[in-house]
Amino acid sequence: MTAIRAEGSYPGEHRDGPAAWLAWYGERADLSHEPATRDSQRAAHGGALCSGGGPQLRLAGAPADCLPGLAEAPGCRAIFGGVLYDRAELASCLAARLPRDASDAELVGQAYLAWGEDALARLRGAFALVIWDRRKNQVLCARDPLGMHPLFYAETAGALLLSPSIDTLLRQPGVSSELNRAGMVDALARRWIAREETYFTNVRRVLPAHALWFGPGGRRMRRYWDPAPRDRDIAWIPDEEVQPRFDALLDQAVGRRLALGPAGIFLSGGLDSATIAARAADICRRDGRQPPLALSIDFPDPYSERTVQRGVAAALGMPQVQIPFGEAAGADGIFAAGLELSRSLPAPLFNPWAPAYVRLMRDARHQGCRVILTGEGGDEWLGVSPHIAADLIRSMDLVGAYRLWRSHARWYPSVRWGTVHGMLWDFVLRPKLRNAWRGTAAVLHRLSRRHPRLGPGGAANAMLRVAPEPWIAPDSALRAQVAHRLEESWRAATPPGGAPSAYLQDLWARLDSPRPWLSLEENFILGRRNGVSIHDPLWDVDLVDLLVGVRPQVRSRDGVSKALVRSGLGARFPGLGFETQSKSALGTLIQSLTAAEAGKAARALGGRWALAELGIVDSRRAAEFLEHPAPEKSWRVWDIVNLEVWARAHCGAGR
C-alpha cells in the first residue's frame, strides 16, 4: 500500500491547527500503469516530496510499482492515478515545458501550471488526481468528468486522507467505520445515497466533474465540466450533422479504450454492446491488430441471447468465450454468489449479475486481455427519456407525444408505459402531483420541527414518505433525520426562476445521480481485483457533450429508440433482428431467481439482524415480508438481504 503524507501546519494557522495527510492507495500494483520515477522510488523509502513552509508530502512504506504517478514542478506537485486518453494532444500543446518521455503525472502538472484550474476541463481519461499548489498553499483533488476512476476522502482531527479505496481509508488511525444509517435507509427506498456520501459516515466521495480544494480558507468545490449549464439553453445540433459527428466521436471513444492494451468486450445480445463490438473490430482491423475477445453469458431460455451473441462475434471475426449462466453463477446460484461477493465490498453489491461477470473477467485475463469494454451508458445517452412527454404535452405537440409513446411501447413491450394512459400518468401527471405533495410535506415537516406537539413522526413524516414500507426506519430519530435530508434535497433540487424543461431536469438528474457512480466504482474494484480495467466508451466526455445537444426526435427516429445505432446494426448484421429489437427481459429473470432463492437466504439470516440493531428495519416485520413478498415487490427481497449481509460484514453484528 502507498501513502502520500503532508505533515506540518498550513502557514498562518495556529501550530495546533489541522495538518494535512494525503493518502493514496491502490487495490493492485498496476495502479498507474506507468514506470515509477526515480523521485517516486526515493519517496517510497521515506524521502521528502516537497519542502518549504507548507505541509511535507511523503510516500511511505510501499514498493515503487505500487505508486501512482508523481511529478515535481516549480510551485506544485502532481499525483496522478489512472489513464489519459489524450496524452499525445496534451504533450503537443505543452512540448516546450515537458521533459522527454514525460509521464502522465508530468503532463498533468504542467497543464495545471499552464492553464490553472481550467486544465481539468481539457483532460480526457479515467483518472483521479491530487495537486499540491505551494503558491496558493492549497490541495486540489479531482476525478474524471464521468466518474470512471474513484476518489474518496476522510478528515480526522489532524489529517486529510485521500484514496481510490474506501477500505484503505477505514484502516487509517482516526477514521471511524461508523455506518451511514440514513444512507442505508435511502438505499432500501431506492433513492440511492446522497451524492458525496458513501455507506460510511466519515468517508466521502470526490464528485465526478468537480474540483475540490482544501486549504487555510477551508474547503470549496466547483463543477469543472458541465454539458448543460444551468444558466443557458441547450444549443441543439443541426439534425443533418448529428449522425456523422456521432459516428466519428464513437470511433474516437472506442479507439481511446483499445489503445490501453489487448481488449475483451462484454457482448450481450443488445444494441449497445453490439455497437461497441462492431466499432472495436473495425478499428482493430484497420490498425492491423487482433480483434477483441467476445465475452458472453448464455442465459437460460426464454432469456437466452446466444444466437445473436454468436452471430455478431462470427460476423466480426471475434473469438468468443460463451459461458452458460448456471456455470458462471456458481453451484449455489447467483443470489448466494452475489451475497458472498457483497461481504467483501465497501458498498452493498450494486449489480446482482456481478458474480457471473467476474467469471468472464478472469477468463479474459487468462487469455491476455488487459481491458474490457462494455455497452454501459446506452440507455442513458442513446435513448430518449419518457420524461420529455411533459414538454411535448406542455407545448401541445401531440404528434411528438404519440411518437414518443410508440417508440417506448416498442422498446418496453412488457411495461405499462406501452399504454397511453400509463405514460401520461408516470411521466406527466404523477411528477406534477409528486412535486406538489413534496412542497406540502416540506412545509408540514418544518412546522413539526418548530411545534413539537405536532409530532416528529406524524403527518409530516408520513407525507414525506421516508420509506416505502412501515417497517423500514422504525427508529424515530433516524426517521426524522431521513425526513430532514429529503426536505433539504428537494429544496436544493428546486431551481431558482421556476421549473426548467423536463428534458433539462432529467438530464441534470442523470449527471448528478450517484446511481451510475456506484456501478462504475464497483466495476473499478472488481476489475482491479481480477487484473483487468473496465471501460465504457458510451460514458465518454466528448460523446456525451455531443449527445446532450441532439434533439430527442433524432435519437428516436421513425418510432424506434436508439436510432443513431439501430439502422447501422440492422444493415451490418442482417437476420439478427436489430431493426426491431426491444429491451431485454432479464429483469424478469432476476425477479424469478430472487423469488426462488430468497426464502433460503432469508432463513439463513437467523434471528439476530444487524439492520435491526442499527434501527434501520424492524426485524420481525422484515422477516415476515421476506417469507411472503408480494410479486410486484420481489425485487425488494434482494435489497433487504443484500444490505443485511453487507451490514453484518461491516459492523460485526449478527455474527
Stockholm file with secondary structure:
# STOCKHOLM 1.0

chainA/1-655         MTAIRAEGSYPGEHRDGPAAWLAWYGERADLSHEPATRDSQRAAHGGALCSGGGPQLRLAGAPADCLPGLAEAPGCRAIFGGVLYDRAELASCLAARLPRDASDAELVGQAYLAWGEDALARLRGAFALVIWDRRKNQVLCARDPLGMHPLFYAETAGALLLSPSIDTLLRQPGVSSELNRAGMVDALARRWIAREETYFTNVRRVLPAHALWFGPGGRRMRRYWDPAPRDRDIAWIPDEEVQPRFDALLDQAVGRRLALGPAGIFLSGGLDSATIAARAADICRRDGRQPPLALSIDFPDPYSERTVQRGVAAALGMPQVQIPFGEAAGADGIFAAGLELSRSLPAPLFNPWAPAYVRLMRDARHQGCRVILTGEGGDEWLGVSPHIAADLIRSMDLVGAYRLWRSHARWYPSVRWGTVHGMLWDFVLRPKLRNAWRGTAAVLHRLSRRHPRLGPGGAANAMLRVAPEPWIAPDSALRAQVAHRLEESWRAATPPGGAPSAYLQDLWARLDSPRPWLSLEENFILGRRNGVSIHDPLWDVDLVDLLVGVRPQVRSRDGVSKALVRSGLGARFPGLGFETQSKSALGTLIQSLTAAEAGKAARALGGRWALAELGIVDSRRAAEFLEHPAPEKSWRVWDIVNLEVWARAHCGAGR
#=GR chainA/1-655 SS CCCEEEESBCTTSCTTSCBCCCCCCCSSTTSSCSCCCHHHHHHHEEEESCCSSSCEEEEESCCGGGCCEEEEETTEEEEEEEEETTHHHHHHHTGGGCCTTCCHHHHHHHHHHHHGGGGGGGCCEEEEEEEEETTTTEEEEEECTTCSSCCEEEEETTEEEEESCHHHHHTSTTCCCCBCHHHHHHHHTTSCCCTTBCSBTTCEECCTTEEEEEETTEEEEEESCCSSCTTSCCCCCCHHHHHHHHHHHHHHHHHHHHTTSSEEEECCSSHHHHHHHHHHHHHHHHTTCCCCEEEEEECCTTSCCHHHHHHHHHHHTCCEEEEEHHHHHCTTCHHHHHHHHHHTSSSCCSCTTHHHHHHHHHHHHHTTCCEEECCTTHHHHTSCCGGGHHHHHHTTCHHHHHHHHHHHHHHSTTSGGGSHHHHHIIIIIHHHHHHHHHHHHHHHHHHHHHCGGGCTTSHHHHHHTCCSSTTBSCSHHHHHHHHHHHHHHHHHHSCTTSCCCHHHHHHHHHHHCHHHHHHHHHHHHHHHHTTCEEECTTSCHHHHHHHHTSCHHHHTGGGCSCHHHHHHHHHHSTTSCTTTCCCCCHHHHHHHHHHHHHHHHHHHTCSCCHHHHTTSBCHHHHHHHHHSCCGGGTHHHHHHHHHHHHHHHHHCTTC
#=GC SS_cons         CCCEEEESBCTTSCTTSCBCCCCCCCSSTTSSCSCCCHHHHHHHEEEESCCSSSCEEEEESCCGGGCCEEEEETTEEEEEEEEETTHHHHHHHTGGGCCTTCCHHHHHHHHHHHHGGGGGGGCCEEEEEEEEETTTTEEEEEECTTCSSCCEEEEETTEEEEESCHHHHHTSTTCCCCBCHHHHHHHHTTSCCCTTBCSBTTCEECCTTEEEEEETTEEEEEESCCSSCTTSCCCCCCHHHHHHHHHHHHHHHHHHHHTTSSEEEECCSSHHHHHHHHHHHHHHHHTTCCCCEEEEEECCTTSCCHHHHHHHHHHHTCCEEEEEHHHHHCTTCHHHHHHHHHHTSSSCCSCTTHHHHHHHHHHHHHTTCCEEECCTTHHHHTSCCGGGHHHHHHTTCHHHHHHHHHHHHHHSTTSGGGSHHHHHIIIIIHHHHHHHHHHHHHHHHHHHHHCGGGCTTSHHHHHHTCCSSTTBSCSHHHHHHHHHHHHHHHHHHSCTTSCCCHHHHHHHHHHHCHHHHHHHHHHHHHHHHTTCEEECTTSCHHHHHHHHTSCHHHHTGGGCSCHHHHHHHHHHSTTSCTTTCCCCCHHHHHHHHHHHHHHHHHHHTCSCCHHHHTTSBCHHHHHHHHHSCCGGGTHHHHHHHHHHHHHHHHHCTTC
//
